[in-house]
Amino acid sequence: MRRSIAAQMITLILLLTACADGGAEATFEALRQNVQTSQISASATVTVLGTDTAETFTYDYTETETGCEMSVTEPELLTGVKAHMEAGETTLEYDGVILPAPLNENRRAPLTAIRQMLSAIRDGHLDLIWSEGDFIVVQLIPEDDEAIRLYLDPDGTPAAAEIIFDDAAALRCKIHSWNTKRGNDDESNDPNLG
């Protein structure tokens, strides 16, 4: 009798755990669907890891019909530097000067962090999903040597990400604002916008 009750309790606990994981996965799949059908704009601070000194950049990211644009807002020395990425072509712009830049090939460049994260959300293999405090953590595998660890708020809004190469974190991204745009709609998850 006691073994039967214990077995039923274990089964119930396993079922409840499975339901909780299903909720986290459903939250991520809703985000994936939203990102696949929307243009994203975001603001983030990206820290380059693995160097003697931590390099930190803050920039605004906007998807366009043909690619994406990034505009550096910090550090002050780089404020005003813009990058434009389109299929196979990247340019850097500052004070009216436009130069070609090899950012498409450099997956470790801070200006590519949000773009890499969005690409992984859209097309990456869902490897693991778990809860960590108030966050839903999703690990995506976009390439064999790369993983994106995405931290989602309970409502599914990205709050942070880590880009990992060869099992070592290379870039850490803290997302300050996140907006989606579908056609004529503009949906903001930025609490500062009301």
C-alpha positions in Angstrom: 0.0 0.0 0.0 2.7 2.5 1.0 4.7 1.6 -2.2 1.6 2.2 -4.3 1.1 5.7 -2.7 4.8 6.5 -3.1 4.7 5.5 -6.8 1.6 7.6 -7.4 3.2 10.6 -5.7 6.4 10.2 -7.8 4.2 10.0 -11.0 2.3 13.1 -10.0 5.6 15.0 -9.3 7.0 14.0 -12.7 3.8 15.0 -14.5 3.8 18.4 -12.7 7.4 18.9 -13.6 6.7 18.1 -17.3 3.9 20.6 -17.3 6.1 23.3 -15.9 8.8 22.7 -18.6 6.0 22.7 -21.3 5.0 26.2 -20.1 8.6 27.4 -20.5 8.9 25.8 -23.9 5.5 27.3 -25.0 6.8 30.8 -23.9 9.9 30.4 -26.0 7.9 29.1 -29.0 5.6 32.1 -28.8 8.7 34.4 -28.8 10.2 32.4 -31.8 6.9 32.8 -33.7 6.8 36.5 -32.9 10.5 37.1 -34.0 10.0 35.1 -37.2 7.1 37.3 -38.2 8.2 40.7 -37.0 10.9 43.3 -37.4 12.8 43.8 -34.1 14.3 46.9 -32.6 16.2 46.7 -29.4 18.8 48.5 -27.2 21.5 46.5 -25.4 24.8 46.7 -23.6 27.3 44.1 -24.9 30.4 43.1 -22.9 33.2 41.3 -24.7 34.5 38.5 -22.4 37.8 36.6 -22.4 40.1 39.6 -22.8 42.3 41.2 -20.2 39.9 44.1 -19.9 36.2 43.9 -20.3 35.1 46.0 -23.3 31.5 47.2 -23.1 29.4 48.8 -25.8 25.8 50.0 -25.8 23.9 50.3 -29.1 20.5 50.5 -30.7 19.6 47.8 -33.2 16.8 48.1 -35.8 15.8 45.5 -38.4 14.9 47.0 -41.8 13.3 45.6 -44.9 16.7 44.7 -46.4 18.9 44.0 -43.3 19.6 45.8 -40.0 21.2 48.9 -38.6 23.2 49.4 -35.4 24.1 52.7 -33.8 26.6 52.9 -30.9 25.5 55.0 -28.0 28.3 54.2 -25.5 31.3 54.5 -25.0 31.2 58.2 -25.7 34.2 58.0 -28.0 32.3 55.8 -30.4 28.9 57.5 -30.1 27.6 58.1 -33.6 29.3 55.1 -35.2 26.7 53.2 -37.3 26.8 49.8 -39.0 24.5 48.8 -41.8 24.2 45.1 -42.6 22.5 43.7 -45.7 22.8 40.4 -47.4 26.6 39.8 -47.6 27.5 43.5 -47.2 28.4 45.5 -44.2 29.4 49.2 -43.9 30.4 51.4 -41.0 29.5 55.0 -41.0 30.8 57.9 -39.0 30.4 61.6 -39.6 29.4 61.1 -43.2 32.3 58.7 -44.0 31.1 55.2 -45.1 33.6 52.3 -45.2 33.1 48.6 -45.9 33.5 46.4 -42.8 33.9 42.6 -42.4 31.3 42.2 -39.6 29.4 39.5 -41.5 32.3 37.1 -41.0 33.1 38.1 -37.4 30.7 36.3 -35.1 32.5 37.6 -32.0 32.1 41.3 -32.8 29.9 43.1 -30.2 27.8 44.9 -32.9 26.7 41.5 -34.2 25.4 40.1 -30.8 21.7 41.1 -31.2 21.7 39.9 -34.8 23.2 36.6 -33.8 20.7 36.2 -31.0 17.8 36.9 -33.3 19.1 34.5 -35.9 19.4 31.8 -33.2 15.8 32.5 -32.0 14.5 32.2 -35.5 16.5 29.2 -36.7 18.7 27.7 -34.0 18.2 24.2 -32.5 16.5 24.3 -29.1 19.0 22.4 -27.0 18.0 23.0 -23.3 15.4 25.0 -21.4 15.2 25.6 -17.7 14.2 28.1 -15.0 16.7 30.2 -13.1 15.2 32.5 -10.5 12.5 34.5 -12.3 14.1 33.8 -15.8 13.3 31.2 -18.3 16.7 30.1 -19.7 16.9 28.8 -23.3 20.0 27.3 -24.8 20.0 27.4 -28.6 22.6 25.9 -31.0 22.9 27.9 -34.2 26.3 26.4 -35.2 28.4 23.4 -34.1 30.9 25.6 -32.2 28.4 28.1 -30.9 25.6 28.3 -28.3 23.3 31.2 -27.4 22.0 31.2 -23.9 18.9 33.4 -23.8 17.4 34.7 -20.5 13.7 35.5 -20.9 11.4 37.4 -18.5 8.3 35.4 -17.4 6.3 37.1 -20.2 8.8 35.8 -22.8 10.7 39.1 -23.4 14.4 38.7 -23.8 16.3 40.2 -20.9 19.8 39.0 -21.6 21.9 36.6 -23.6 25.3 35.0 -23.6 27.0 34.0 -26.9 29.3 31.0 -26.3 32.0 29.7 -28.6 33.8 26.4 -27.9 32.2 26.2 -24.4 33.5 29.6 -23.3 31.3 32.7 -23.1 32.5 35.4 -25.5 29.8 38.0 -25.4 27.3 39.0 -22.7 24.3 41.0 -23.8 21.9 42.9 -21.4 18.8 44.0 -23.2 17.4 47.4 -22.2 14.5 47.6 -24.5 12.7 45.2 -26.9 10.2 46.2 -29.6 8.4 44.2 -32.3 6.8 45.6 -35.5 4.5 43.6 -37.7 3.4 45.5 -40.8 1.7 48.6 -39.5 1.6 47.4 -35.9 4.2 48.5 -33.3 4.3 46.5 -30.1 6.6 47.6 -27.4 7.7 45.6 -24.4 9.6 48.6 -23.0 8.0 49.7 -19.7 9.3 53.3 -20.3 7.0 53.7 -23.3 3.8 53.3 -21.2 
